[in-house]
Structure formats: structure tokens, C-alpha cells
Amino acid sequence: AWRDWFRSTRAHNTLTIADADQSVMSGAFNWSYKANARLVEASDTGLLAEHDGYATRLGAIHRRGVRVTDNGLRIED
């Protein structure tokens, strides 16, 4: 049970939609579906990336942007 918890989306600093995991576990060392991530854009001041982990099941693409600001970092989902 603990191993599955640490593999779950909820155990990480990322978006969870409808209590679903981004990738679907299938046994102790396998995934029946593994989310595909891609870099959308990158610059000297930040980046934007996305994954399709919720696309088929929930119709959503998760995008995260990270920008350097005068005060530190700004993270937006």
C-alpha cells in the first residue's frame, strides 16, 4: 500500500484531477498507461511543459509554466 502511495500522483507536487493518477498503475513495476510529457517552450526566463495523463480519461491536458521573477519563481498550472 505504501509503495503505491509513493507512486501515486497525490504524493507529488503536481495537479490531481478527479482523484485520478496521471499514469495508471498495473502491478508492482508496470503501468497500463504512462503519461507522455513534452516541453512546449523554453527561454532564459522560464519554461512551459505539458502531459497527456488525463487526456483520454478526463479530456484534460495538464500544462505547467515556471518563470523567473524579481522575487523568485512563479509556477502556474
C-alpha positions in Angstrom: 0.0 0.0 0.0 2.8 2.4 0.8 4.6 1.7 -2.4 1.5 2.5 -4.4 1.0 5.7 -2.4 4.6 6.9 -3.2 4.0 6.1 -6.9 0.7 8.0 -7.0 0.1 11.5 -8.4 -1.1 12.7 -5.0 2.3 12.0 -3.4 4.0 14.5 -5.7 3.9 18.3 -6.2 1.6 18.2 -9.2 -2.0 18.6 -10.2 -4.5 15.8 -9.5 -7.8 15.8 -11.3 -10.9 13.9 -10.1 -8.7 12.0 -7.7 -7.1 10.2 -10.7 -3.4 9.4 -11.2 -1.6 10.8 -14.2 -0.4 7.4 -15.1 -2.3 4.1 -14.4 -0.5 1.5 -12.2 -0.6 -2.1 -13.3 1.2 -4.3 -10.9 4.2 -3.6 -8.7 6.6 -2.5 -11.5 4.3 -1.8 -14.5 2.0 0.9 -15.8 -1.0 0.2 -18.1 -0.9 3.8 -19.2 2.1 6.1 -18.7 1.6 9.9 -19.3 3.7 11.4 -22.0 5.3 14.7 -21.2 6.7 17.3 -23.6 8.4 20.6 -23.4 6.3 23.3 -25.1 8.7 26.2 -24.9 11.8 27.3 -23.0 13.6 30.6 -22.7 16.2 32.2 -20.4 13.4 33.3 -18.1 11.2 30.1 -17.9 9.6 27.1 -19.5 6.2 25.6 -20.3 5.6 21.9 -20.3 2.6 19.6 -20.5 1.5 16.0 -20.2 -1.4 13.9 -21.6 -2.0 11.8 -18.5 -5.7 12.9 -18.2 -6.5 13.4 -21.8 -8.2 10.2 -22.7 -9.9 9.6 -19.4 -10.9 13.2 -18.4 -10.3 15.3 -21.5 -7.7 17.5 -19.9 -4.1 18.3 -20.7 -2.0 19.5 -17.7 0.3 22.4 -18.5 2.8 23.9 -16.0 4.7 27.1 -16.5 7.7 28.1 -14.5 9.0 31.7 -14.8 11.9 33.6 -13.1 10.6 36.8 -11.4 12.3 39.5 -9.4 11.1 37.7 -6.3 12.0 34.1 -7.2 10.0 31.6 -9.3 6.3 31.8 -10.4 4.7 28.4 -11.1 1.3 28.3 -12.9 -0.9 25.3 -13.8 
